[in-house]
Amino acid sequence: MTHYSKNILLVVILFLLTSSLAFSQKAYSLKSHKVSVDGTSTLHDWSSEVTKVEWTGQLTVEGTSVKAIQNVIVTIPVKSIKSEKGGMMDDKTYEAFIEEKNPTITFKLTNATISGANVKANGTLTMAGVSKPIVMNVATKVMADGSVH
């Protein structure tokens, strides 16, 4: 995948988190996700879907609002990235991520600023053995059942 851009973008991370405890600071578990990895090559743009995401962290929820987010770590096994173009594209993706030495992509939250339903999440993204600070703007919604979308 040396011909492909190393500027791979995690386009959509959609978290639906659930908890069985009363509203307060608590650990949530990932119920579902939608993540894709997009890139470009000298030949064409491409997109692959992520089939497995692991999420840990704590949220403080008051009423219908997320008030605090802490200790978030998102881990994506590189081998869970699957292209609709099949195995050859998957192999190129794993090569680009240097999967044998770096089997996961990881995001670790360093801090979050919450303004209403909007979260500015600062953290460190590690891919292919390289860590860089990133900022993600995320929208949150507390559902009637207490889960967070």
N, CA, C and O atoms as a GROMACS GRO file, in nm:
protein
  596
    1MET      N    1   0.082  -0.118   0.000
    1MET     CA    2   0.000   0.000   0.000
    1MET      C    3   0.086   0.124   0.000
    1MET      O    4   0.041   0.232   0.038
    2THR      N    5   0.210   0.110  -0.043
    2THR     CA    6   0.301   0.223  -0.044
    2THR      C    7   0.255   0.332  -0.138
    2THR      O    8   0.294   0.448  -0.122
    3HIS      N    9   0.173   0.298  -0.237
    3HIS     CA   10   0.122   0.398  -0.330
    3HIS      C   11   0.004   0.473  -0.273
    3HIS      O   12  -0.038   0.575  -0.329
    4TYR      N   13  -0.049   0.426  -0.165
    4TYR     CA   14  -0.165   0.489  -0.106
    4TYR      C   15  -0.122   0.595  -0.006
    4TYR      O   16  -0.018   0.583   0.059
    5SER      N   17  -0.203   0.697   0.005
    5SER     CA   18  -0.174   0.805   0.098
    5SER      C   19  -0.178   0.754   0.241
    5SER      O   20  -0.265   0.675   0.277
    6LYS      N   21  -0.084   0.798   0.322
    6LYS     CA   22  -0.083   0.762   0.463
    6LYS      C   23  -0.182   0.849   0.542
    6LYS      O   24  -0.203   0.828   0.661
    7ASN      N   25  -0.243   0.946   0.473
    7ASN     CA   26  -0.342   1.034   0.539
    7ASN      C   27  -0.478   0.967   0.538
    7ASN      O   28  -0.571   1.013   0.472
    8ILE      N   29  -0.489   0.859   0.614
    8ILE     CA   30  -0.613   0.784   0.620
    8ILE      C   31  -0.702   0.849   0.725
    8ILE      O   32  -0.659   0.878   0.836
    9LEU      N   33  -0.826   0.871   0.688
    9LEU     CA   34  -0.918   0.944   0.774
    9LEU      C   35  -1.024   0.850   0.829
    9LEU      O   36  -1.091   0.780   0.753
   10LEU      N   37  -1.040   0.850   0.959
   10LEU     CA   38  -1.153   0.780   1.020
   10LEU      C   39  -1.272   0.874   1.002
   10LEU      O   40  -1.281   0.976   1.070
   11VAL      N   41  -1.361   0.840   0.912
   11VAL     CA   42  -1.466   0.931   0.870
   11VAL      C   43  -1.579   0.938   0.971
   11VAL      O   44  -1.619   1.046   1.013
   12VAL      N   45  -1.630   0.825   1.009
   12VAL     CA   46  -1.748   0.828   1.093
   12VAL      C   47  -1.727   0.735   1.211
   12VAL      O   48  -1.704   0.615   1.192
   13ILE      N   49  -1.735   0.788   1.330
   13ILE     CA   50  -1.738   0.702   1.448
   13ILE      C   51  -1.870   0.732   1.517
   13ILE      O   52  -1.892   0.842   1.567
   14LEU      N   53  -1.954   0.634   1.518
   14LEU     CA   54  -2.087   0.651   1.574
   14LEU      C   55  -2.101   0.554   1.690
   14LEU      O   56  -2.099   0.432   1.671
   15PHE      N   57  -2.114   0.607   1.808
   15PHE     CA   58  -2.119   0.525   1.928
   15PHE      C   59  -2.261   0.521   1.982
   15PHE      O   60  -2.326   0.624   1.997
   16LEU      N   61  -2.308   0.402   2.011
   16LEU     CA   62  -2.432   0.386   2.085
   16LEU      C   63  -2.393   0.311   2.211
   16LEU      O   64  -2.362   0.192   2.206
   17LEU      N   65  -2.394   0.380   2.321
   17LEU     CA   66  -2.343   0.327   2.446
   17LEU      C   67  -2.458   0.297   2.540
   17LEU      O   68  -2.558   0.369   2.543
   18THR      N   69  -2.444   0.191   2.617
   18THR     CA   70  -2.550   0.156   2.710
   18THR      C   71  -2.494   0.138   2.850
   18THR      O   72  -2.376   0.109   2.869
   19SER      N   73  -2.581   0.156   2.948
   19SER     CA   74  -2.544   0.135   3.086
   19SER      C   75  -2.665   0.082   3.163
   19SER      O   76  -2.779   0.114   3.131
   20SER      N   77  -2.638   0.002   3.263
   20SER     CA   78  -2.748  -0.053   3.343
   20SER      C   79  -2.760   0.017   3.479
   20SER      O   80  -2.841  -0.024   3.561
   21LEU      N   81  -2.681   0.121   3.503
   21LEU     CA   82  -2.682   0.188   3.632
   21LEU      C   83  -2.763   0.318   3.622
   21LEU      O   84  -2.795   0.365   3.513
   22ALA      N   85  -2.794   0.376   3.739
   22ALA     CA   86  -2.865   0.504   3.743
   22ALA      C   87  -2.776   0.614   3.686
   22ALA      O   88  -2.655   0.596   3.673
   23PHE      N   89  -2.837   0.728   3.653
   23PHE     CA   90  -2.760   0.839   3.596
   23PHE      C   91  -2.654   0.888   3.696
   23PHE      O   92  -2.688   0.925   3.808
   24SER      N   93  -2.530   0.887   3.656
   24SER     CA   94  -2.415   0.935   3.732
   24SER      C   95  -2.293   0.904   3.648
   24SER      O   96  -2.306   0.861   3.533
   25GLN      N   97  -2.175   0.925   3.703
   25GLN     CA   98  -2.056   0.886   3.629
   25GLN      C   99  -2.047   0.735   3.631
   25GLN      O  100  -2.052   0.673   3.738
   26LYS      N  101  -2.033   0.676   3.514
   26LYS     CA  102  -2.027   0.531   3.507
   26LYS      C  103  -1.960   0.487   3.379
   26LYS      O  104  -1.945   0.565   3.284
   27ALA      N  105  -1.920   0.363   3.379
   27ALA     CA  106  -1.861   0.304   3.259
   27ALA      C  107  -1.974   0.264   3.165
   27ALA      O  108  -2.074   0.207   3.208
   28TYR      N  109  -1.957   0.292   3.040
   28TYR     CA  110  -2.052   0.252   2.937
   28TYR      C  111  -1.986   0.148   2.850
   28TYR      O  112  -1.864   0.141   2.841
   29SER      N  113  -2.068   0.066   2.785
   29SER     CA  114  -2.014  -0.032   2.691
   29SER      C  115  -2.066   0.002   2.551
   29SER      O  116  -2.173   0.061   2.536
   30LEU      N  117  -1.989  -0.036   2.453
   30LEU     CA  118  -2.024  -0.008   2.314
   30LEU      C  119  -2.127  -0.108   2.267
   30LEU      O  120  -2.103  -0.229   2.269
   31LYS      N  121  -2.243  -0.058   2.225
   31LYS     CA  122  -2.350  -0.146   2.178
   31LYS      C  123  -2.343  -0.163   2.027
   31LYS      O  124  -2.367  -0.272   1.976
   32SER      N  125  -2.312  -0.056   1.955
   32SER     CA  126  -2.299  -0.065   1.809
   32SER      C  127  -2.204   0.044   1.762
   32SER      O  128  -2.173   0.137   1.836
   33HIS      N  129  -2.159   0.032   1.639
   33HIS     CA  130  -2.066   0.130   1.584
   33HIS      C  131  -2.079   0.136   1.432
   33HIS      O  132  -2.130   0.043   1.368
   34LYS      N  133  -2.033   0.246   1.377
   34LYS     CA  134  -2.018   0.258   1.232
   34LYS      C  135  -1.891   0.338   1.212
   34LYS      O  136  -1.884   0.457   1.242
   35VAL      N  137  -1.790   0.270   1.159
   35VAL     CA  138  -1.659   0.331   1.138
   35VAL      C  139  -1.611   0.293   0.999
   35VAL      O  140  -1.625   0.178   0.957
   36SER      N  141  -1.556   0.388   0.928
   36SER     CA  142  -1.495   0.358   0.799
   36SER      C  143  -1.358   0.423   0.793
   36SER      O  144  -1.331   0.522   0.861
   37VAL      N  145  -1.273   0.367   0.710
   37VAL     CA  146  -1.140   0.421   0.686
   37VAL      C  147  -1.135   0.458   0.538
   37VAL      O  148  -1.154   0.373   0.452
   38ASP      N  149  -1.110   0.585   0.510
   38ASP     CA  150  -1.105   0.633   0.372
   38ASP      C  151  -0.963   0.672   0.337
   38ASP      O  152  -0.887   0.719   0.422
   39GLY      N  153  -0.928   0.654   0.213
   39GLY     CA  154  -0.794   0.691   0.168
   39GLY      C  155  -0.793   0.721   0.020
   39GLY      O  156  -0.896   0.715  -0.047
   40THR      N  157  -0.677   0.752  -0.028
   40THR     CA  158  -0.660   0.785  -0.169
   40THR      C  159  -0.531   0.722  -0.217
   40THR      O  160  -0.436   0.705  -0.141
   41SER      N  161  -0.529   0.687  -0.343
   41SER     CA  162  -0.408   0.632  -0.404
   41SER      C  163  -0.383   0.708  -0.534
   41SER      O  164  -0.458   0.798  -0.570
   42THR      N  165  -0.278   0.670  -0.602
   42THR     CA  166  -0.252   0.732  -0.732
   42THR      C  167  -0.355   0.688  -0.835
   42THR      O  168  -0.368   0.750  -0.940
   43LEU      N  169  -0.430   0.581  -0.805
   43LEU     CA  170  -0.530   0.529  -0.899
   43LEU      C  171  -0.673   0.574  -0.866
   43LEU      O  172  -0.749   0.608  -0.957
   44HIS      N  173  -0.710   0.574  -0.737
   44HIS     CA  174  -0.849   0.604  -0.702
   44HIS      C  175  -0.863   0.625  -0.552
   44HIS      O  176  -0.775   0.589  -0.474
   45ASP      N  177  -0.977   0.684  -0.514
   45ASP     CA  178  -1.012   0.692  -0.373
   45ASP      C  179  -1.069   0.557  -0.333
   45ASP      O  180  -1.117   0.481  -0.418
   46TRP      N  181  -1.065   0.527  -0.203
   46TRP     CA  182  -1.118   0.399  -0.156
   46TRP      C  183  -1.175   0.415  -0.016
   46TRP      O  184  -1.144   0.511   0.054
   47SER      N  185  -1.257   0.321   0.022
   47SER     CA  186  -1.318   0.321   0.155
   47SER      C  187  -1.329   0.177   0.203
   47SER      O  188  -1.362   0.087   0.126
   48SER      N  189  -1.301   0.155   0.330
   48SER     CA  190  -1.314   0.023   0.392
   48SER      C  191  -1.394   0.038   0.520
   48SER      O  192  -1.386   0.140   0.588
   49GLU      N  193  -1.470  -0.064   0.553
   49GLU     CA  194  -1.551  -0.064   0.675
   49GLU      C  195  -1.474  -0.134   0.787
   49GLU      O  196  -1.398  -0.227   0.763
   50VAL      N  197  -1.496  -0.087   0.909
   50VAL     CA  198  -1.436  -0.148   1.028
   50VAL      C  199  -1.542  -0.238   1.090
   50VAL      O  200  -1.652  -0.193   1.121
   51THR      N  201  -1.509  -0.364   1.109
   51THR     CA  202  -1.606  -0.461   1.160
   51THR      C  203  -1.600  -0.480   1.311
   51THR      O  204  -1.691  -0.541   1.368
   52LYS      N  205  -1.495  -0.428   1.377
   52LYS     CA  206  -1.483  -0.446   1.522
   52LYS      C  207  -1.423  -0.320   1.584
   52LYS      O  208  -1.321  -0.269   1.538
   53VAL      N  209  -1.489  -0.271   1.688
   53VAL     CA  210  -1.441  -0.155   1.763
   53VAL      C  211  -1.456  -0.186   1.911
   53VAL      O  212  -1.560  -0.237   1.954
   54GLU      N  213  -1.353  -0.157   1.988
   54GLU     CA  214  -1.360  -0.173   2.134
   54GLU      C  215  -1.356  -0.034   2.195
   54GLU      O  216  -1.275   0.050   2.154
   55TRP      N  217  -1.443  -0.009   2.294
   55TRP     CA  218  -1.454   0.122   2.356
   55TRP      C  219  -1.461   0.105   2.506
   55TRP      O  220  -1.538   0.023   2.556
   56THR      N  221  -1.381   0.183   2.579
   56THR     CA  222  -1.394   0.190   2.724
   56THR      C  223  -1.393   0.337   2.761
   56THR      O  224  -1.334   0.419   2.692
   57GLY      N  225  -1.458   0.370   2.871
   57GLY     CA  226  -1.461   0.507   2.917
   57GLY      C  227  -1.573   0.529   3.016
   57GLY      O  228  -1.656   0.442   3.038
   58GLN      N  229  -1.574   0.647   3.075
   58GLN     CA  230  -1.679   0.684   3.168
   58GLN      C  231  -1.746   0.812   3.118
   58GLN      O  232  -1.681   0.904   3.067
   59LEU      N  233  -1.878   0.815   3.135
   59LEU     CA  234  -1.957   0.933   3.104
   59LEU      C  235  -2.032   0.974   3.229
   59LEU      O  236  -2.076   0.890   3.307
   60THR      N  237  -2.047   1.104   3.248
   60THR     CA  238  -2.136   1.156   3.351
   60THR      C  239  -2.256   1.212   3.277
   60THR      O  240  -2.242   1.303   3.195
   61VAL      N  241  -2.372   1.158   3.308
   61VAL     CA  242  -2.496   1.200   3.243
   61VAL      C  243  -2.587   1.259   3.349
   61VAL      O  244  -2.609   1.199   3.454
   62GLU      N  245  -2.641   1.377   3.320
   62GLU     CA  246  -2.740   1.440   3.408
   62GLU      C  247  -2.862   1.471   3.323
   62GLU      O  248  -2.855   1.551   3.229
   63GLY      N  249  -2.972   1.409   3.357
   63GLY     CA  250  -3.094   1.430   3.279
   63GLY      C  251  -3.074   1.382   3.136
   63GLY      O  252  -3.048   1.264   3.112
   64THR      N  253  -3.087   1.473   3.042
   64THR     CA  254  -3.072   1.438   2.901
   64THR      C  255  -2.942   1.490   2.842
   64THR      O  256  -2.930   1.506   2.720
   65SER      N  257  -2.843   1.518   2.928
   65SER     CA  258  -2.717   1.573   2.880
   65SER      C  259  -2.596   1.497   2.931
   65SER      O  260  -2.593   1.450   3.045
   66VAL      N  261  -2.496   1.486   2.845
   66VAL     CA  262  -2.365   1.435   2.887
   66VAL      C  263  -2.291   1.553   2.948
   66VAL      O  264  -2.276   1.657   2.884
   67LYS      N  265  -2.246   1.538   3.072
   67LYS     CA  266  -2.178   1.648   3.142
   67LYS      C  267  -2.027   1.630   3.149
   67LYS      O  268  -1.955   1.728   3.162
   68ALA      N  269  -1.978   1.504   3.141
   68ALA     CA  270  -1.834   1.480   3.147
   68ALA      C  271  -1.802   1.348   3.076
   68ALA      O  272  -1.883   1.255   3.074
   69ILE      N  273  -1.683   1.344   3.018
   69ILE     CA  274  -1.633   1.225   2.951
   69ILE      C  275  -1.489   1.206   2.996
   69ILE      O  276  -1.409   1.299   2.991
   70GLN      N  277  -1.456   1.084   3.041
   70GLN     CA  278  -1.322   1.057   3.092
   70GLN      C  279  -1.274   0.918   3.052
   70GLN      O  280  -1.354   0.828   3.025
   71ASN      N  281  -1.143   0.904   3.050
   71ASN     CA  282  -1.076   0.774   3.034
   71ASN      C  283  -1.120   0.696   2.910
   71ASN      O  284  -1.127   0.573   2.913
   72VAL      N  285  -1.150   0.767   2.802
   72VAL     CA  286  -1.195   0.700   2.681
   72VAL      C  287  -1.076   0.645   2.604
   72VAL      O  288  -0.978   0.714   2.579
   73ILE      N  289  -1.088   0.518   2.568
   73ILE     CA  290  -0.992   0.454   2.480
   73ILE      C  291  -1.073   0.377   2.375
   73ILE      O  292  -1.157   0.294   2.409
   74VAL      N  293  -1.046   0.406   2.249
   74VAL     CA  294  -1.110   0.335   2.138
   74VAL      C  295  -1.001   0.255   2.068
   74VAL      O  296  -0.897   0.310   2.031
   75THR      N  297  -1.024   0.126   2.050
   75THR     CA  298  -0.926   0.039   1.986
   75THR      C  299  -0.991  -0.031   1.868
   75THR      O  300  -1.100  -0.088   1.880
   76ILE      N  301  -0.922  -0.026   1.754
   76ILE     CA  302  -0.969  -0.092   1.632
   76ILE      C  303  -0.862  -0.191   1.588
   76ILE      O  304  -0.750  -0.150   1.555
   77PRO      N  305  -0.893  -0.320   1.587
   77PRO     CA  306  -0.797  -0.416   1.532
   77PRO      C  307  -0.781  -0.390   1.381
   77PRO      O  308  -0.880  -0.384   1.309
   78VAL      N  309  -0.659  -0.374   1.335
   78VAL     CA  310  -0.635  -0.345   1.193
   78VAL      C  311  -0.698  -0.453   1.105
   78VAL      O  312  -0.751  -0.422   0.998
   79LYS      N  313  -0.692  -0.578   1.148
   79LYS     CA  314  -0.749  -0.687   1.067
   79LYS      C  315  -0.901  -0.683   1.060
   79LYS      O  316  -0.962  -0.762   0.987
   80SER      N  317  -0.964  -0.591   1.136
   80SER     CA  318  -1.109  -0.576   1.127
   80SER      C  319  -1.149  -0.477   1.017
   80SER      O  320  -1.268  -0.452   0.996
   81ILE      N  321  -1.052  -0.421   0.947
   81ILE     CA  322  -1.079  -0.329   0.837
   81ILE      C  323  -1.098  -0.413   0.711
   81ILE      O  324  -1.007  -0.483   0.667
   82LYS      N  325  -1.217  -0.404   0.653
   82LYS     CA  326  -1.251  -0.487   0.538
   82LYS      C  327  -1.300  -0.399   0.422
   82LYS      O  328  -1.386  -0.313   0.439
   83SER      N  329  -1.242  -0.424   0.306
   83SER     CA  330  -1.278  -0.351   0.185
   83SER      C  331  -1.382  -0.428   0.106
   83SER      O  332  -1.380  -0.551   0.103
   84GLU      N  333  -1.473  -0.356   0.042
   84GLU     CA  334  -1.568  -0.423  -0.047
   84GLU      C  335  -1.498  -0.476  -0.172
   84GLU      O  336  -1.555  -0.556  -0.246
   85LYS      N  337  -1.373  -0.432  -0.195
   85LYS     CA  338  -1.295  -0.478  -0.310
   85LYS      C  339  -1.226  -0.612  -0.284
   85LYS      O  340  -1.169  -0.672  -0.375
   86GLY      N  341  -1.231  -0.660  -0.158
   86GLY     CA  342  -1.181  -0.794  -0.130
   86GLY      C  343  -1.042  -0.801  -0.070
   86GLY      O  344  -0.984  -0.701  -0.027
   87GLY      N  345  -0.991  -0.924  -0.068
   87GLY     CA  346  -0.868  -0.959   0.002
   87GLY      C  347  -0.744  -0.883  -0.042
   87GLY      O  348  -0.661  -0.849   0.042
   88MET      N  349  -0.728  -0.856  -0.171
   88MET     CA  350  -0.609  -0.786  -0.218
   88MET      C  351  -0.602  -0.645  -0.157
   88MET      O  352  -0.496  -0.600  -0.114
   89MET      N  353  -0.716  -0.576  -0.155
   89MET     CA  354  -0.720  -0.442  -0.096
   89MET      C  355  -0.698  -0.450   0.055
   89MET      O  356  -0.629  -0.366   0.112
   90ASP      N  357  -0.757  -0.551   0.119
   90ASP     CA  358  -0.736  -0.570   0.263
   90ASP      C  359  -0.588  -0.589   0.292
   90ASP      O  360  -0.535  -0.528   0.385
   91ASP      N  361  -0.520  -0.671   0.214
   91ASP     CA  362  -0.377  -0.695   0.235
   91ASP      C  363  -0.297  -0.566   0.221
   91ASP      O  364  -0.202  -0.544   0.296
   92LYS      N  365  -0.334  -0.482   0.125
   92LYS     CA  366  -0.264  -0.354   0.106
   92LYS      C  367  -0.288  -0.262   0.226
   92LYS      O  368  -0.198  -0.189   0.269
   93THR      N  369  -0.411  -0.267   0.279
   93THR     CA  370  -0.442  -0.187   0.398
   93THR      C  371  -0.359  -0.233   0.516
   93THR      O  372  -0.301  -0.151   0.587
   94TYR      N  373  -0.352  -0.365   0.539
   94TYR     CA  374  -0.275  -0.419   0.652
   94TYR      C  375  -0.127  -0.385   0.638
   94TYR      O  376  -0.059  -0.357   0.736
   95GLU      N  377  -0.078  -0.387   0.515
   95GLU     CA  378   0.062  -0.349   0.489
   95GLU      C  379   0.086  -0.202   0.522
   95GLU      O  380   0.188  -0.167   0.581
   96ALA      N  381  -0.008  -0.115   0.484
   96ALA     CA  382   0.006   0.028   0.511
   96ALA      C  383   0.008   0.058   0.660
   96ALA      O  384   0.080   0.147   0.705
   97PHE      N  385  -0.070  -0.017   0.736
   97PHE     CA  386  -0.074   0.001   0.881
   97PHE      C  387   0.038  -0.074   0.952
   97PHE      O  388   0.049  -0.067   1.075
   98ILE      N  389   0.121  -0.146   0.876
   98ILE     CA  390   0.228  -0.228   0.933
   98ILE      C  391   0.168  -0.317   1.042
   98ILE      O  392   0.216  -0.320   1.156
   99GLU      N  393   0.062  -0.388   1.004
   99GLU     CA  394  -0.021  -0.464   1.098
   99GLU      C  395   0.057  -0.565   1.180
   99GLU      O  396   0.025  -0.587   1.296
  100GLU      N  397   0.160  -0.627   1.122
  100GLU     CA  398   0.235  -0.728   1.197
  100GLU      C  399   0.301  -0.668   1.321
  100GLU      O  400   0.310  -0.735   1.424
  101LYS      N  401   0.347  -0.544   1.312
  101LYS     CA  402   0.410  -0.477   1.427
  101LYS      C  403   0.311  -0.390   1.505
  101LYS      O  404   0.332  -0.362   1.623
  102ASN      N  405   0.203  -0.348   1.439
  102ASN     CA  406   0.107  -0.255   1.498
  102ASN      C  407  -0.035  -0.307   1.472
  102ASN      O  408  -0.103  -0.256   1.383
  103PRO      N  409  -0.079  -0.406   1.548
  103PRO     CA  410  -0.206  -0.471   1.517
  103PRO      C  411  -0.332  -0.390   1.548
  103PRO      O  412  -0.442  -0.431   1.512
  104THR      N  413  -0.317  -0.273   1.614
  104THR     CA  414  -0.435  -0.194   1.647
  104THR      C  415  -0.417  -0.047   1.612
  104THR      O  416  -0.306   0.005   1.604
  105ILE      N  417  -0.529   0.017   1.591
  105ILE     CA  418  -0.539   0.163   1.582
  105ILE      C  419  -0.603   0.204   1.714
  105ILE      O  420  -0.702   0.145   1.756
  106THR      N  421  -0.546   0.307   1.780
  106THR     CA  422  -0.596   0.344   1.912
  106THR      C  423  -0.616   0.495   1.921
  106THR      O  424  -0.533   0.573   1.876
  107PHE      N  425  -0.729   0.533   1.981
  107PHE     CA  426  -0.754   0.673   2.017
  107PHE      C  427  -0.766   0.678   2.168
  107PHE      O  428  -0.844   0.604   2.228
  108LYS      N  429  -0.686   0.766   2.232
  108LYS     CA  430  -0.694   0.787   2.376
  108LYS      C  431  -0.731   0.932   2.401
  108LYS      O  432  -0.660   1.023   2.359
  109LEU      N  433  -0.842   0.952   2.469
  109LEU     CA  434  -0.888   1.086   2.503
  109LEU      C  435  -0.796   1.149   2.606
  109LEU      O  436  -0.764   1.087   2.707
  110THR      N  437  -0.754   1.273   2.580
  110THR     CA  438  -0.676   1.346   2.681
  110THR      C  439  -0.765   1.443   2.757
  110THR      O  440  -0.749   1.461   2.878
  111ASN      N  441  -0.861   1.506   2.688
  111ASN     CA  442  -0.961   1.589   2.755
  111ASN      C  443  -1.076   1.616   2.660
  111ASN      O  444  -1.064   1.603   2.538
  112ALA      N  445  -1.188   1.653   2.720
  112ALA     CA  446  -1.307   1.681   2.641
  112ALA      C  447  -1.372   1.808   2.694
  112ALA      O  448  -1.385   1.827   2.815
  113THR      N  449  -1.413   1.894   2.603
  113THR     CA  450  -1.488   2.014   2.637
  113THR      C  451  -1.628   1.996   2.584
  113THR      O  452  -1.649   1.970   2.466
  114ILE      N  453  -1.726   2.010   2.675
  114ILE     CA  454  -1.865   1.985   2.638
  114ILE      C  455  -1.941   2.116   2.638
  114ILE      O  456  -1.934   2.194   2.733
  115SER      N  457  -2.013   2.140   2.529
  115SER     CA  458  -2.098   2.258   2.515
  115SER      C  459  -2.233   2.210   2.462
  115SER      O  460  -2.249   2.187   2.342
  116GLY      N  461  -2.328   2.195   2.553
  116GLY     CA  462  -2.458   2.140   2.513
  116GLY      C  463  -2.441   1.996   2.468
  116GLY      O  464  -2.389   1.914   2.543
  117ALA      N  465  -2.486   1.966   2.347
  117ALA     CA  466  -2.475   1.831   2.292
  117ALA      C  467  -2.345   1.811   2.215
  117ALA      O  468  -2.320   1.701   2.164
  118ASN      N  469  -2.263   1.914   2.205
  118ASN     CA  470  -2.139   1.906   2.127
  118ASN      C  471  -2.019   1.885   2.217
  118ASN      O  472  -2.005   1.947   2.322
  119VAL      N  473  -1.932   1.794   2.173
  119VAL     CA  474  -1.811   1.762   2.248
  119VAL      C  475  -1.690   1.787   2.159
  119VAL      O  476  -1.685   1.741   2.045
  120LYS      N  477  -1.593   1.859   2.212
  120LYS     CA  478  -1.464   1.875   2.146
  120LYS      C  479  -1.371   1.778   2.218
  120LYS      O  480  -1.331   1.801   2.332
  121ALA      N  481  -1.338   1.669   2.150
  121ALA     CA  482  -1.258   1.562   2.209
  121ALA      C  483  -1.114   1.573   2.162
  121ALA      O  484  -1.086   1.554   2.044
  122ASN      N  485  -1.023   1.604   2.253
  122ASN     CA  486  -0.880   1.608   2.223
  122ASN      C  487  -0.820   1.476   2.267
  122ASN      O  488  -0.850   1.424   2.375
  123GLY      N  489  -0.736   1.421   2.181
  123GLY     CA  490  -0.675   1.295   2.216
  123GLY      C  491  -0.556   1.262   2.129
  123GLY      O  492  -0.510   1.344   2.049
  124THR      N  493  -0.508   1.142   2.145
  124THR     CA  494  -0.395   1.092   2.068
  124THR      C  495  -0.442   0.975   1.984
  124THR      O  496  -0.498   0.878   2.035
  125LEU      N  497  -0.418   0.984   1.853
  125LEU     CA  498  -0.450   0.877   1.760
  125LEU      C  499  -0.320   0.808   1.722
  125LEU      O  500  -0.225   0.873   1.678
  126THR      N  501  -0.316   0.677   1.740
  126THR     CA  502  -0.198   0.599   1.705
  126THR      C  503  -0.234   0.501   1.594
  126THR      O  504  -0.323   0.417   1.609
  127MET      N  505  -0.163   0.515   1.480
  127MET     CA  506  -0.181   0.427   1.365
  127MET      C  507  -0.045   0.395   1.309
  127MET      O  508   0.041   0.483   1.300
  128ALA      N  509  -0.024   0.270   1.271
  128ALA     CA  510   0.102   0.227   1.208
  128ALA      C  511   0.223   0.266   1.292
  128ALA      O  512   0.329   0.297   1.239
  129GLY      N  513   0.206   0.264   1.424
  129GLY     CA  514   0.316   0.294   1.514
  129GLY      C  515   0.345   0.442   1.533
  129GLY      O  516   0.441   0.477   1.601
  130VAL      N  517   0.264   0.530   1.474
  130VAL     CA  518   0.284   0.674   1.485
  130VAL      C  519   0.168   0.734   1.564
  130VAL      O  520   0.051   0.710   1.534
  131SER      N  521   0.202   0.813   1.664
  131SER     CA  522   0.100   0.879   1.747
  131SER      C  523   0.099   1.028   1.718
  131SER      O  524   0.204   1.092   1.711
  132LYS      N  525  -0.022   1.083   1.701
  132LYS     CA  526  -0.038   1.226   1.676
  132LYS      C  527  -0.160   1.277   1.751
  132LYS      O  528  -0.259   1.206   1.766
  133PRO      N  529  -0.152   1.401   1.798
  133PRO     CA  530  -0.270   1.459   1.863
  133PRO      C  531  -0.375   1.493   1.757
  133PRO      O  532  -0.343   1.538   1.647
  134ILE      N  533  -0.501   1.469   1.792
  134ILE     CA  534  -0.610   1.506   1.703
  134ILE      C  535  -0.723   1.567   1.785
  134ILE      O  536  -0.731   1.549   1.907
  135VAL      N  537  -0.810   1.639   1.717
  135VAL     CA  538  -0.931   1.694   1.777
  135VAL      C  539  -1.049   1.643   1.696
  135VAL      O  540  -1.050   1.653   1.573
  136MET      N  541  -1.148   1.589   1.766
  136MET     CA  542  -1.270   1.545   1.699
  136MET      C  543  -1.387   1.622   1.759
  136MET      O  544  -1.396   1.639   1.880
  137ASN      N  545  -1.476   1.667   1.673
  137ASN     CA  546  -1.600   1.728   1.718
  137ASN      C  547  -1.709   1.623   1.707
  137ASN      O  548  -1.735   1.569   1.600
  138VAL      N  549  -1.772   1.595   1.820
  138VAL     CA  550  -1.868   1.486   1.830
  138VAL      C  551  -2.000   1.540   1.885
  138VAL      O  552  -2.000   1.621   1.978
  139ALA      N  553  -2.110   1.495   1.828
  139ALA     CA  554  -2.242   1.530   1.881
  139ALA      C  555  -2.291   1.414   1.967
  139ALA      O  556  -2.271   1.298   1.932
  140THR      N  557  -2.354   1.446   2.081
  140THR     CA  558  -2.407   1.343   2.170
  140THR      C  559  -2.558   1.361   2.186
  140THR      O  560  -2.612   1.470   2.169
  141LYS      N  561  -2.622   1.251   2.218
  141LYS     CA  562  -2.766   1.255   2.247
  141LYS      C  563  -2.794   1.146   2.349
  141LYS      O  564  -2.762   1.029   2.327
  142VAL      N  565  -2.855   1.183   2.461
  142VAL     CA  566  -2.896   1.086   2.562
  142VAL      C  567  -3.036   1.038   2.523
  142VAL      O  568  -3.128   1.117   2.508
  143MET      N  569  -3.049   0.907   2.508
  143MET     CA  570  -3.175   0.847   2.467
  143MET      C  571  -3.265   0.822   2.588
  143MET      O  572  -3.218   0.825   2.701
  144ALA      N  573  -3.392   0.798   2.565
  144ALA     CA  574  -3.490   0.777   2.671
  144ALA      C  575  -3.453   0.660   2.762
  144ALA      O  576  -3.484   0.662   2.881
  145ASP      N  577  -3.385   0.557   2.706
  145ASP     CA  578  -3.347   0.440   2.786
  145ASP      C  579  -3.217   0.460   2.863
  145ASP      O  580  -3.170   0.368   2.930
  146GLY      N  581  -3.157   0.580   2.855
  146GLY     CA  582  -3.033   0.610   2.926
  146GLY      C  583  -2.908   0.584   2.844
  146GLY      O  584  -2.799   0.619   2.887
  147SER      N  585  -2.922   0.524   2.726
  147SER     CA  586  -2.806   0.503   2.642
  147SER      C  587  -2.765   0.637   2.578
  147SER      O  588  -2.845   0.731   2.572
  148VAL      N  589  -2.643   0.644   2.533
  148VAL     CA  590  -2.591   0.767   2.473
  148VAL      C  591  -2.554   0.739   2.329
  148VAL      O  592  -2.483   0.642   2.299
  149HIS      N  593  -2.601   0.823   2.240
  149HIS     CA  594  -2.574   0.810   2.097
  149HIS      C  595  -2.481   0.925   2.059
  149HIS      O  596  -2.443   0.937   1.943
   0.00000   0.00000   0.00000
